[in-house]
Structure formats: structure tokens, C-alpha cells
């Protein structure tokens, strides 16, 4: 039977908004071809309007803003932090392997904060957790990229690396194994702001005591109703927002988190 990881990858291939719009276009053309002119014409019109809206407006902000504003930045001076756990997702593992140099994507803030927190919290443990999120290329590990980068910073003695996890649930599970069990102290959890609610819910459900340290913000409006003609970026943000909200629902109903929309004061 396929694993949760495999099923999630297959589902998202079918449900991703850009793929859905292509599927809608193909079905519209098929409908016209077999004589369903009214249905085909309606689907073509809807498809065109969606593409035009995405060309001119950051519609993904409507989904991203509630997630990104869910957790405030913590005041580190008032917290007793035992450790910091940084979730993977910023590294480009295959490209790094090809070019023999650490390569990062738009979420690079997840990695940029490592030397900052290492300096601000000199006594805290630091863990980077991230294997491969690819269904087909598991040999390229995110933690290997970050290990190389951290070595260049001279911080290799400060950071532990977990390289087998494939998703956020496994990030928490395998990091706990690395530490010999779920730690009892307060841990700073670093990930992209849109991903923070689901991540906090997962870690809480596994017994971690975490304080959110969100980075890597995307949204610039509250409702997406702004003229901002950037098709690739607007489509990316809609893709990201839809995936995260679907992830919240799926993780909640599969028992991987006990809260549908975790916040700073619940759990």
C-alpha cells in the first residue's frame, strides 16, 4: 500500500492549481470536440478569466495572509530556549550536487537565520532537519547541502543534522530520535511563516514544546486585490497557499495534528 508521503505527492500533482487549470483547458477542448459546446465554451471562459486574474492580481495573498500573520515574532530576550530546530525546504539539493556548491530557493531565510540564532543563543542546541521531499529522487538530501554551507560558516560544531525526513511530520519524529527522545525544554521552531501553523501543530502533537520563529514571508496584501502583474509569482503564491490549507485539513483528519489551525495560545 502506498505510504502517506507517496499519496500526498500524487494527490498534489493532481490538485495543484496550475495543473487543475491545464486539466480544465484540456477538458474544455475535449467537450468542444465531442459537441458539448455550451460546457466547453463556459469552461474556456472561466479558465481564461482565472489566468487573467492571476496575471494582474496576487490572489494567493487571500490564502497566505491568515497563515503568515498567525504567529508573531518572539522576544528571545524573555525566553529560556534550550534549542533551535530549523526545517528544510530552502535548499536545492539536486542543483547543489550538480554544481558542487550550496544552492537555495526563495525560502533561503530559513537557512540565513542559522548563524544569527547561533550568535544570539550561544548555549542552545541547533538542529537542521530535512532529507528529500522528492518522490523520485530520494538520493539528494537537503541536510547535506546545509551541512556544506554551515561548514563554510565555521559552525559545523554547533549544528546537528537529520537527513532522513521527507515531510514535516517526519521532521519532528526523526529529530526526536536524533536527540534520544522528545526534549522537555522550550525549542525555537524555524520555518516559513505560511508553513508555521501546520508545523507547530505537528510538533505539539508529538510532544514538543515549541515557540514559533517565522521567516520567509510572501503576502503583500490582505485580500489579493491589488494590481501587481506577475503571473509566475502570483501563481506560485496561490499554489503555496492552497497546498498549505489542504495540508492543514489532511494532517488534522489523519491525526498528525490535534488542531485544525494552530495558534500561539492554543495547544
C-alpha positions as CSV (number, residue, x, y, z in Angstrom):
1,X,0.0,0.0,0.0
2,X,1.4,3.5,-0.9
3,X,2.7,5.5,2.1
4,X,1.2,8.7,3.3
5,X,4.2,10.5,1.7
6,X,3.6,8.9,-1.7
7,X,-0.1,9.5,-1.7
8,X,0.4,13.1,-0.7
9,X,2.7,13.7,-3.7
10,X,0.3,12.0,-6.1
11,X,-2.6,14.0,-4.8
12,X,-0.9,17.3,-5.1
13,X,0.2,16.6,-8.6
14,X,-3.5,16.3,-9.5
15,X,-4.7,19.1,-7.2
16,X,-2.1,21.8,-7.8
17,X,-3.9,24.9,-9.1
18,X,-1.7,25.3,-12.2
19,X,-2.3,21.6,-13.1
20,X,-6.0,22.0,-12.5
21,X,-6.2,24.9,-14.8
22,X,-4.4,22.9,-17.5
23,X,-6.8,19.9,-16.9
24,X,-9.7,22.3,-17.2
25,X,-8.4,23.6,-20.5
26,X,-8.0,20.1,-21.8
27,X,-11.5,19.1,-20.7
28,X,-13.0,22.2,-22.3
29,X,-11.3,21.4,-25.6
30,X,-12.5,17.8,-25.4
31,X,-16.0,19.0,-24.6
32,X,-16.0,21.2,-27.7
33,X,-14.6,18.3,-29.8
34,X,-17.4,15.9,-28.9
35,X,-20.1,18.6,-29.3
36,X,-20.7,19.8,-25.8
37,X,-20.3,23.4,-27.0
38,X,-22.0,25.1,-24.0
39,X,-20.0,23.3,-21.4
40,X,-16.8,23.6,-23.4
41,X,-17.3,27.4,-24.0
42,X,-18.1,28.0,-20.3
43,X,-15.0,26.2,-19.1
44,X,-12.8,28.0,-21.6
45,X,-14.2,31.4,-20.4
46,X,-13.7,30.5,-16.8
47,X,-10.2,29.3,-17.5
48,X,-9.3,32.5,-19.4
49,X,-10.7,34.7,-16.6
50,X,-8.6,32.8,-14.0
51,X,-5.5,33.2,-16.0
52,X,-6.2,36.9,-16.5
53,X,-6.9,37.4,-12.7
54,X,-3.6,35.7,-11.9
55,X,-1.7,37.8,-14.4
56,X,-2.8,41.0,-12.7
57,X,-3.5,40.2,-9.0
58,X,-1.7,38.4,-6.2
59,X,-4.8,36.2,-5.4
60,X,-2.6,33.9,-3.3
61,X,-2.4,36.6,-0.6
62,X,-6.0,35.8,0.3
63,X,-4.8,32.3,1.5
64,X,-1.4,33.2,2.7
65,X,-2.1,36.3,4.9
66,X,-4.1,34.4,7.6
67,X,-1.3,31.8,7.8
68,X,1.6,34.3,7.8
69,X,0.1,36.6,10.4
70,X,-0.9,33.7,12.8
71,X,2.3,33.8,14.9
72,X,4.2,37.0,15.9
73,X,7.9,37.2,16.1
74,X,9.1,36.1,19.6
75,X,11.1,38.2,22.0
76,X,14.2,36.0,22.5
77,X,15.3,38.0,25.5
78,X,12.3,36.9,27.5
79,X,12.5,33.2,26.6
80,X,14.6,30.3,28.0
81,X,15.5,28.5,24.8
82,X,17.0,25.0,25.0
83,X,17.4,24.5,21.3
84,X,16.6,25.6,17.8
85,X,15.1,23.4,15.1
86,X,15.2,24.6,11.5
87,X,13.0,22.8,9.0
88,X,14.4,22.1,5.5
89,X,12.8,23.3,2.3
90,X,15.1,26.2,1.4
91,X,17.8,24.1,-0.2
92,X,18.1,22.9,-3.8
93,X,19.7,19.5,-3.2
94,X,20.0,18.2,-6.8
95,X,21.3,21.5,-8.2
96,X,23.8,21.7,-5.3
97,X,25.0,18.2,-6.1
98,X,25.4,19.0,-9.8
99,X,27.3,22.3,-9.3
100,X,29.1,21.3,-6.1
101,X,28.0,24.5,-4.4
102,X,25.1,25.1,-1.9
103,X,22.1,26.3,-3.9
104,X,18.9,27.8,-2.3
105,X,15.4,28.8,-3.4
106,X,13.1,31.6,-2.4
107,X,12.9,30.3,1.2
108,X,16.6,30.9,1.9
109,X,15.7,32.9,5.0
110,X,15.2,29.5,6.8
111,X,19.0,29.0,6.3
112,X,20.1,32.6,6.7
113,X,18.8,32.7,10.2
114,X,21.1,29.9,11.4
115,X,24.2,32.0,12.0
116,X,22.1,34.7,13.5
117,X,20.5,32.4,16.1
118,X,23.8,30.7,16.7
119,X,25.2,34.0,17.8
120,X,22.1,35.2,19.8
121,X,21.7,31.8,21.6
122,X,25.3,30.6,22.2
123,X,24.2,27.9,24.6
124,X,21.3,26.5,22.6
125,X,21.4,23.3,20.6
126,X,20.8,23.7,16.9
127,X,19.3,21.1,14.6
128,X,18.6,21.2,10.9
129,X,16.1,18.6,9.7
130,X,15.5,17.8,6.1
131,X,16.0,14.8,3.8
132,X,14.4,14.7,0.4
133,X,10.8,15.8,-0.4
134,X,11.0,14.3,-3.9
135,X,9.1,11.2,-4.8
136,X,11.5,10.2,-7.5
137,X,15.0,11.5,-6.3
138,X,15.5,10.5,-2.7
139,X,19.3,10.4,-3.1
140,X,19.6,14.2,-2.9
141,X,19.4,15.2,0.7
142,X,18.7,18.8,1.9
143,X,20.7,18.3,5.1
144,X,23.8,17.5,3.0
145,X,23.5,20.9,1.3
146,X,23.1,22.8,4.6
147,X,26.0,20.8,6.2
148,X,28.3,22.1,3.5
149,X,27.0,25.7,3.9
150,X,27.3,25.6,7.7
151,X,30.9,24.2,7.4
152,X,31.8,27.3,5.2
153,X,30.4,29.5,8.1
154,X,32.6,27.7,10.6
155,X,29.6,26.5,12.6
156,X,29.8,22.7,11.9
157,X,30.4,22.1,15.7
158,X,27.2,23.9,16.6
159,X,24.6,22.2,14.3
160,X,23.2,18.6,14.3
161,X,21.8,17.3,11.0
162,X,18.9,15.0,10.4
163,X,18.7,13.8,6.8
164,X,16.1,11.1,6.5
165,X,12.8,13.0,6.9
166,X,10.6,13.6,3.8
167,X,7.9,15.8,5.3
168,X,7.2,17.9,8.3
169,X,5.8,15.1,10.4
170,X,9.0,13.1,9.9
171,X,11.0,16.3,10.7
172,X,9.7,16.2,14.2
173,X,9.7,12.4,14.6
174,X,13.3,11.9,13.3
175,X,14.7,14.9,15.1
176,X,13.4,13.5,18.4
177,X,15.1,10.2,17.7
178,X,18.3,12.1,17.0
179,X,18.1,13.7,20.5
180,X,17.2,10.4,22.2
181,X,13.5,11.3,22.7
182,X,11.3,14.4,22.6
183,X,13.2,17.1,24.6
184,X,11.5,18.7,27.6
185,X,12.7,22.3,27.2
186,X,11.5,25.1,25.0
187,X,12.6,24.9,21.4
188,X,12.5,27.6,18.8
189,X,10.9,26.3,15.6
190,X,12.1,28.0,12.4
191,X,10.2,27.6,9.1
192,X,8.4,29.8,6.5
193,X,5.6,31.9,8.0
194,X,2.9,30.3,5.8
195,X,4.1,26.8,7.0
196,X,4.3,27.7,10.7
197,X,0.7,26.8,11.8
198,X,0.9,23.3,10.5
199,X,4.4,22.8,11.7
200,X,3.6,24.0,15.2
201,X,0.5,21.7,15.3
202,X,2.6,18.7,14.2
203,X,5.4,19.3,16.7
204,X,2.9,19.9,19.6
205,X,1.1,16.7,18.8
206,X,4.4,14.8,19.0
207,X,5.1,16.3,22.5
208,X,7.5,19.1,21.6
209,X,7.3,22.4,23.4
210,X,7.9,24.9,20.6
211,X,7.9,28.6,20.1
212,X,7.4,29.8,16.6
213,X,10.1,31.8,14.8
214,X,8.5,32.5,11.4
215,X,10.6,33.7,8.4
216,X,10.2,33.9,4.7
217,X,7.0,35.9,4.2
218,X,5.2,36.1,0.8
219,X,2.0,38.1,1.1
220,X,1.9,41.8,0.5
221,X,-1.9,42.4,0.7
222,X,-4.7,41.2,2.9
223,X,-7.1,40.1,0.1
224,X,-5.0,40.0,-3.1
225,X,-7.0,42.8,-4.7
226,X,-4.1,44.8,-6.0
227,X,-2.8,45.4,-9.5
228,X,0.5,43.5,-9.4
229,X,1.1,41.9,-12.9
230,X,3.5,39.0,-12.1
231,X,2.0,35.8,-13.4
232,X,4.7,33.4,-12.3
233,X,4.8,34.9,-8.7
234,X,1.1,35.2,-8.3
235,X,0.6,31.6,-9.5
236,X,3.4,30.4,-7.1
237,X,1.7,32.1,-4.1
238,X,-1.7,30.6,-5.0
239,X,0.0,27.2,-5.3
240,X,1.7,27.6,-1.9
241,X,-1.4,28.9,-0.1
242,X,-3.7,26.1,-1.5
243,X,-1.2,23.4,-0.6
244,X,-0.8,24.6,2.9
245,X,-4.5,24.9,3.7
246,X,-5.1,21.4,2.2
247,X,-2.2,20.2,4.3
248,X,-3.7,21.6,7.5
249,X,-7.0,19.8,6.8
250,X,-5.4,16.5,5.8
251,X,-2.9,16.5,8.8
252,X,-5.8,17.2,11.2
253,X,-8.1,14.5,9.9
254,X,-5.3,11.9,9.8
255,X,-4.3,12.6,13.4
256,X,-1.0,14.2,12.7
257,X,-2.0,17.3,14.4
258,X,-4.7,17.8,17.1
259,X,-5.6,21.4,15.9
260,X,-7.1,22.4,12.6
261,X,-5.5,25.9,12.7
262,X,-2.9,26.0,15.5
263,X,-2.2,29.4,17.0
264,X,0.2,30.9,19.6
265,X,-2.1,30.4,22.5
266,X,-3.8,27.1,21.8
267,X,-2.4,23.6,22.1
